[in-house]
Amino acid sequence: QVQLVESGGGLVQAGGSLRLSCAASGFIVRLAGMGWYRQAPGKQRELVATITSGGSTNYVDSVKGRFTISRDNAKNTVLLQMNSPKPEDTAVYYCNAAVGFSVTRQYWGQGTQVTVSS
């Protein structure tokens, strides 16, 4: 079993900055892709950013140039640096990790609330 624990959420003013962190623990044979998703009230969960084990990144268009995803493979952590957040970035942010080799299993964190005030 693998556990993902997020931290760093909270209230931030538009134009400020916030950093989310997610630490993976448990029986980790190999951390493949990791990522951040978010879900705003009344909306479906959407991908925010992903990063492969090799460091290749992918972002939803709405956060490109403002958010940066990174990972520390030695510490099994993934970070999301949120710069210049906007009120529309307000959501519960979830960490996701794929564990395994040719066949992976998906794990989710419990979520952390991010609220951006205008």
Secondary structure, 3 states (H helix, E strand, C coil): CEEEEEECCEEEECCCEEEEEEEEEECCCCEEEEEEEEECCCCCCEEEEEECCCCCEEECHHHCCCEEEEEECCCCEEEEEEECCCHHHCEEEEEEEEEECCCEEEEECCCEEEEEEC
